[in-house]
Amino acid sequence: MPIRARLLPLCAAVLAITAGCAAHRLLATAPAGLRLGGDWVLDPAASENTAQAVAHLQAEISNAMQLRPQRASGSAEAGARRRRMGAGPAAPRGDAGRTGPQPSAAARAQPAPGAALIQEFLSNIPGNNLAITVTAGSVTVASDDSSQQYAPGVQTAVEWGRIGAQQISGWQGRRYVIDTRPEWGPAITQSYGLAPDGMLVVTLRLEGSGIDATLTRRYRRTKHAPRALLPTNN
């Protein structure tokens, strides 16, 4: 929810939408009879442990960063083999005598992903108290002292940490899905859905660039969840 919108919507809502590169079809209309709105309180015993999810994410990031130099080395070796076979001219040498493609200035300026990814993951974990409001053209999720409003079928430019991203949301079965894809790095997906027992199931997933980490939290209906007065994403 803390992902912050910074530009006006880029396209109007339609009956059926595809979230950019998202693999799943999202709908602009909620399923008939689904009652997702209401006040909810976290059930810690039924939810996954946040510390364990973060530890898993840290391990995923470490593995991805260890594999990255190996892949880069393999690409350089393949390029050298092609040049020896006459597939193309030799690449110019860098200051340190390295051959092969050099990273762009933008790539060199990108911060190390580890701490930033963990912080972004943590900042998007919903609070212990939620208040969800569903209307024909919007879904608002309030969590303690903040709230986020989404428009099904509307693609929006948002800030994802220090970089830009495209966000789109919509209904997928009995879940409301928010798909956020940054300019580079893994995408983050949030979903709010009802389980057969009536509990609210909230899933946060960070996936891409060799990383796949999730956290699932379950909530029970209550009459005491605090509501934020206004959305804070505009």
Salt bridges, closest charged atoms under 4 A:
ASP39 OD1 - ARG227 NH2 3.12
ASP43 OD2 - ARG220 NE 2.75
GLU60 OE2 - HIS56 NE2 3.91
GLU159 OE1 - ARG4 NE 3.85
ASP179 OD2 - ARG181 NE 2.75
GLU207 OE2 - ARG205 NH2 3.18
ASP212 OD2 - ARG205 NH2 2.77
